[in-house]
């Protein structure tokens, strides 16, 4: 079975596309922020980048790098946070802006 998709409004059936995501697919669903940034960089020169991103947004992809952007719960997020607790200074800033005494 041949899957067809469209790039620039043209069907890709029968075309040979050199897609960076086929080299190391696991990288595009990595946990490490460094790996996620590497996957995003690999997308920059991809000829299917825009079609990939549009398709992922339309499907509300739950997570991963699609079209050079990181998606989480179907929305683009600027960067992946490392695992663990938030930094204390971020929490303190949030408390101060909420009206908590210093």
C-alpha positions as CSV (number, residue, x, y, z in Angstrom):
1,X,0.0,0.0,0.0
2,X,1.3,3.4,-0.9
3,X,0.5,6.3,1.3
4,X,0.1,9.6,-0.5
5,X,0.4,13.1,1.0
6,X,0.7,16.5,-0.5
7,X,3.6,18.9,-0.5
8,X,3.0,22.3,-2.0
9,X,-0.4,21.2,-3.2
10,X,1.1,18.4,-5.3
11,X,0.7,14.7,-4.5
12,X,3.9,12.9,-3.4
13,X,2.8,9.4,-4.6
14,X,5.8,7.9,-6.4
15,X,8.1,10.7,-5.5
16,X,11.3,10.0,-3.5
17,X,11.5,12.4,-0.6
18,X,14.6,12.6,1.5
19,X,13.0,13.3,4.9
20,X,15.2,13.8,7.9
21,X,12.6,12.1,10.2
22,X,13.2,8.8,8.5
23,X,16.8,8.7,9.5
24,X,16.2,8.5,13.3
25,X,12.4,8.6,14.0
26,X,12.9,8.1,17.8
27,X,14.7,11.5,17.9
28,X,11.4,13.3,17.0
29,X,9.8,11.9,20.2
30,X,12.7,12.3,22.5
31,X,12.5,13.1,26.2
32,X,15.8,15.2,26.3
33,X,15.4,18.9,25.5
34,X,18.8,18.7,23.7
35,X,17.4,15.9,21.4
36,X,14.2,17.8,20.8
37,X,16.2,20.8,19.6
38,X,18.3,18.6,17.4
39,X,15.2,17.2,15.8
40,X,13.8,20.7,15.2
41,X,17.1,21.7,13.6
42,X,16.9,18.7,11.2
43,X,13.5,19.9,10.0
44,X,14.7,23.3,8.9
45,X,15.8,22.3,5.4
46,X,13.1,19.6,4.9
47,X,10.9,20.1,1.8
48,X,7.9,18.6,3.6
49,X,8.2,20.9,6.6
50,X,5.1,23.0,6.2
51,X,2.9,20.1,5.1
52,X,4.1,18.1,8.1
53,X,3.4,20.9,10.5
54,X,-0.1,21.7,9.1
55,X,-1.0,18.0,9.1
56,X,0.1,17.6,12.7
57,X,-1.9,20.6,13.8
58,X,-5.0,19.4,12.0
59,X,-4.6,16.0,13.6
60,X,-3.9,17.6,17.0
61,X,-0.8,15.4,17.4
62,X,-0.4,14.7,21.2
63,X,3.4,15.2,21.2
64,X,6.6,15.2,19.2
65,X,8.5,17.3,16.7
66,X,6.5,18.0,13.6
67,X,7.5,20.4,10.8
68,X,10.3,21.8,13.0
69,X,8.0,22.7,15.9
70,X,7.5,20.9,19.2
71,X,3.8,19.9,19.8
72,X,2.3,19.1,23.1
73,X,-1.4,18.2,23.3
74,X,-1.9,19.4,19.8
75,X,-0.4,22.9,20.3
76,X,3.0,24.4,19.5
77,X,5.2,24.9,22.5
78,X,8.5,26.9,22.3
79,X,10.7,24.4,24.1
80,X,10.7,21.2,26.1
81,X,11.2,21.7,29.8
82,X,13.6,19.2,31.5
83,X,12.0,16.7,33.7
84,X,11.7,17.4,37.4
85,X,10.4,20.2,39.6
86,X,10.1,23.8,38.4
87,X,12.9,26.2,39.4
88,X,12.3,27.9,42.8
89,X,12.7,31.4,41.4
90,X,9.9,30.8,38.8
91,X,7.6,29.6,41.6
92,X,8.5,32.7,43.7
93,X,7.9,35.1,40.8
94,X,4.5,33.5,40.3
95,X,3.6,33.9,44.0
96,X,4.8,37.5,44.1
97,X,2.7,38.4,41.0
98,X,-0.3,36.7,42.6
99,X,-0.1,39.2,45.5
100,X,1.7,37.0,48.1
101,X,3.8,38.9,50.6
102,X,7.6,38.7,50.3
